[in-house]
Amino acid sequence: MSLDTLPAAALPAAPPPRRGSRQGGARMDTVTKLVITAVVLILAILIGYPLVRILTQAFGAEGLETLRNIATSPANRAVLLNTVVLGVLVGAVGTAIGFAFAYAQARLDFRGKKLLHLIALLPIVSPPFAVATAVITLFGRSGLVTNKMLGLDYNIYGLTGLTLVLSLSFFPVAYMNLLGMLRSLDPATDEAASSLGANRWKIFRSVTIPMLIPGFASCFLLLFVEAIADLANPP
């Protein structure tokens, strides 16, 4: 017997509409809209308004005069050039150090890999000036290495010292990034290159390095920004 032939009384009654759930959903939608509106207003007040004020003053008469003085003053140009040079050097040296640590951690087998990993992460948890103090103590004018052991009167202050300190401070950023990329590389590419007769150096030069170029670029940019934004070590 089909449902069409059954009497109306035999058919199951439809469940009544659940008013509470619909009202609760409408109430929830209203609350969500109010929360989103409040968040947008707070962001507009805390971020948008100061940003508009800064841009307005920057492109006003006084702001343009300041930019003109920066462009025409030899001292300001020298500061800008030194900042860019420092950022480039720190980006290159820090990326190289981070890659060396990451390659040793991911591709080489030796004792003490966990200890090396902890040492590479140590600058992240140390204060910004701790590395600078350690470098000055070891390699400064009265340093334990330069003066006490080697008898040298080496001046660590300047571009060389800043490059060394900032590279040692920020290379863990490149280390963690490149370590993740090295571990995610498909080992089948190395096996295929090896089966074609390539030695380890050729695999490293023609397979591993090209696949890590995006990682090198991102690490360089990150370290460049970190170096030019650092205000603790240069003074």
C-alpha positions as CSV (number, residue, x, y, z in Angstrom):
1,M,0.0,0.0,0.0
2,S,1.4,3.4,-1.0
3,L,1.3,6.5,1.0
4,D,-1.2,8.0,-1.3
5,T,-3.8,5.4,-0.4
6,L,-3.4,5.9,3.4
7,P,-6.0,8.0,5.1
8,A,-4.9,11.4,6.4
9,A,-5.2,10.3,10.1
10,A,-2.7,7.5,9.5
11,L,0.0,9.8,8.2
12,P,2.5,11.0,10.9
13,A,2.0,14.5,12.0
14,A,4.7,17.0,11.0
15,P,6.7,18.3,13.9
16,P,5.8,21.8,15.0
17,P,8.3,24.6,14.1
18,R,10.9,25.2,16.7
19,R,10.5,28.8,17.4
20,G,13.3,28.9,20.0
21,S,16.0,27.7,17.6
22,R,15.0,30.3,14.9
23,Q,14.9,33.1,17.4
24,G,18.2,31.9,18.9
25,G,19.8,31.9,15.4
26,A,18.5,35.4,14.7
27,R,19.7,36.6,18.1
28,M,23.1,35.0,17.4
29,D,23.3,36.7,14.1
30,T,22.5,40.1,15.7
31,V,25.2,39.6,18.4
32,T,27.7,38.6,15.7
33,K,27.0,41.7,13.7
34,L,27.4,43.9,16.8
35,V,30.7,42.2,17.7
36,I,32.0,42.7,14.2
37,T,30.9,46.3,14.2
38,A,32.6,46.9,17.5
39,V,35.9,45.3,16.4
40,V,35.9,47.3,13.1
41,L,35.3,50.5,15.1
42,I,38.1,49.7,17.6
43,L,40.5,48.9,14.7
44,A,39.6,52.1,12.9
45,I,40.2,54.2,16.1
46,L,43.4,52.4,17.1
47,I,45.0,51.8,13.7
48,G,43.2,53.7,11.0
49,Y,43.1,57.1,12.6
50,P,46.8,57.3,13.6
51,L,47.8,56.0,10.2
52,V,45.7,58.7,8.5
53,R,47.2,61.4,10.7
54,I,50.8,60.1,10.0
55,L,50.2,60.1,6.3
56,T,48.6,63.5,6.3
57,Q,51.5,65.0,8.2
58,A,54.1,63.2,6.1
59,F,52.7,64.6,2.9
60,G,52.0,68.0,4.3
61,A,54.3,71.0,4.1
62,E,56.4,70.1,7.1
63,G,56.6,66.4,6.1
64,L,57.8,67.2,2.6
65,E,60.3,69.6,3.9
66,T,61.7,66.9,6.2
67,L,61.9,64.5,3.3
68,R,63.7,67.1,1.2
69,N,66.2,67.6,4.0
70,I,66.8,63.9,4.3
71,A,67.5,63.7,0.5
72,T,69.8,66.7,0.4
73,S,71.7,66.3,3.7
74,P,75.0,64.3,3.3
75,A,74.7,63.1,6.9
76,N,71.2,61.7,6.4
77,R,72.2,60.1,3.1
78,A,75.2,58.5,4.8
79,V,73.0,57.1,7.6
80,L,70.5,55.7,5.0
81,L,73.3,54.1,3.0
82,N,74.9,52.6,6.1
83,T,71.6,51.2,7.2
84,V,71.0,49.5,3.8
85,V,74.5,48.1,3.7
86,L,74.2,46.7,7.2
87,G,70.9,45.1,6.3
88,V,72.3,43.5,3.2
89,L,75.3,42.2,5.0
90,V,73.3,40.8,7.9
91,G,70.8,39.2,5.5
92,A,73.5,37.5,3.5
93,V,75.7,36.4,6.4
94,G,72.8,35.3,8.6
95,T,71.2,33.3,5.8
96,A,74.5,31.6,5.1
97,I,75.0,30.7,8.8
98,G,71.4,29.5,9.1
99,F,71.8,27.3,6.0
100,A,75.0,25.8,7.3
101,F,73.3,24.8,10.6
102,A,70.1,23.6,8.8
103,Y,72.0,21.5,6.3
104,A,74.1,19.9,9.0
105,Q,71.0,19.2,11.0
106,A,68.9,17.8,8.1
107,R,71.4,16.0,5.9
108,L,74.4,15.0,8.0
109,D,74.7,12.2,10.6
110,F,76.9,13.0,13.7
111,R,76.7,13.0,17.4
112,G,75.4,16.0,19.2
113,K,72.7,17.1,16.6
114,K,70.2,17.8,19.4
115,L,72.8,19.9,21.2
116,L,73.6,21.8,18.0
117,H,69.9,22.4,17.5
118,L,69.6,23.9,21.0
119,I,72.7,26.1,20.4
120,A,71.2,27.4,17.2
121,L,68.0,28.4,19.0
122,L,69.7,30.0,21.9
123,P,69.8,33.5,20.5
124,I,66.0,33.5,20.2
125,V,65.5,33.3,23.9
126,S,68.4,35.5,24.9
127,P,68.0,39.3,25.3
128,P,69.0,41.5,22.2
129,F,72.1,42.9,23.9
130,A,73.4,39.5,25.3
131,V,75.1,38.6,22.0
132,A,76.6,42.1,21.7
133,T,78.0,41.8,25.3
134,A,79.4,38.4,24.6
135,V,81.1,39.5,21.4
136,I,82.6,42.6,23.1
137,T,83.9,40.5,26.0
138,L,85.5,38.0,23.7
139,F,86.7,40.1,20.7
140,G,86.7,43.7,22.0
141,R,89.7,45.9,22.7
142,S,90.3,44.0,26.0
143,G,88.7,40.8,24.8
144,L,89.6,37.4,26.2
145,V,90.4,36.1,22.7
146,T,91.8,39.2,20.9
147,N,93.8,40.8,23.7
148,K,94.4,38.1,26.3
149,M,95.1,35.2,24.0
150,L,96.3,36.7,20.8
151,G,97.7,40.0,22.1
152,L,95.7,42.1,19.5
153,D,94.2,45.5,20.0
154,Y,91.2,45.0,17.8
155,N,88.4,47.5,17.5
156,I,85.1,45.5,17.3
157,Y,83.0,48.6,17.1
158,G,81.7,49.5,13.7
159,L,80.2,47.8,10.7
160,T,82.2,44.6,11.2
161,G,81.1,44.2,14.8
162,L,77.5,45.1,14.1
163,T,77.3,42.6,11.2
164,L,78.7,39.9,13.4
165,V,76.4,40.6,16.3
166,L,73.2,41.0,14.3
167,S,74.0,37.9,12.2
168,L,74.5,35.8,15.3
169,S,71.3,37.3,16.8
170,F,69.0,36.7,13.8
171,F,70.3,33.6,12.0
172,P,68.0,31.3,14.0
173,V,65.1,32.7,11.8
174,A,66.8,31.5,8.7
175,Y,67.8,28.3,10.4
176,M,64.3,27.3,11.3
177,N,62.9,28.3,7.9
178,L,65.6,26.4,5.9
179,L,65.5,23.4,8.2
180,G,61.8,23.0,7.5
181,M,62.4,23.3,3.7
182,L,65.2,20.8,3.7
183,R,63.2,18.3,5.7
184,S,60.2,18.7,3.3
185,L,62.3,18.1,0.1
186,D,61.5,14.9,-1.8
187,P,64.5,12.5,-1.4
188,A,63.4,11.0,-4.7
189,T,65.0,13.9,-6.6
190,D,68.4,13.2,-5.0
191,E,68.0,9.5,-5.8
192,A,67.1,10.2,-9.4
193,A,70.2,12.5,-9.8
194,S,72.4,9.9,-8.2
195,S,71.1,7.2,-10.5
196,L,72.0,9.5,-13.5
197,G,75.6,9.5,-12.3
198,A,75.7,12.8,-10.3
199,N,78.0,13.0,-7.3
200,R,77.1,14.6,-4.0
201,W,78.6,18.0,-4.9
202,K,76.7,18.1,-8.2
203,I,73.4,17.0,-6.5
204,F,74.0,19.8,-3.9
205,R,74.7,22.4,-6.5
206,S,72.2,21.5,-9.2
207,V,69.3,20.0,-7.2
208,T,69.3,21.1,-3.5
209,I,70.3,24.7,-4.0
210,P,67.9,25.6,-6.8
211,M,65.0,24.1,-4.8
212,L,65.9,26.3,-1.8
213,I,66.1,29.6,-3.7
214,P,62.7,30.8,-2.5
215,G,63.7,30.0,1.1
216,F,67.0,31.9,0.7
217,A,65.1,34.9,-0.6
218,S,62.5,34.9,2.2
219,C,65.3,34.4,4.9
220,F,67.3,37.3,3.4
221,L,64.3,39.6,3.4
222,L,63.4,38.7,7.0
223,L,66.9,39.2,8.3
224,F,67.3,42.5,6.3
225,V,64.1,43.9,7.9
226,E,65.2,42.6,11.4
227,A,68.6,44.2,11.0
228,I,67.4,47.7,9.9
229,A,64.7,47.7,12.6
230,D,67.1,46.8,15.4
231,L,67.5,49.7,17.9
232,A,69.3,47.9,20.7
233,N,72.7,46.8,19.3
234,P,73.8,49.8,17.1
235,P,73.9,52.5,19.8
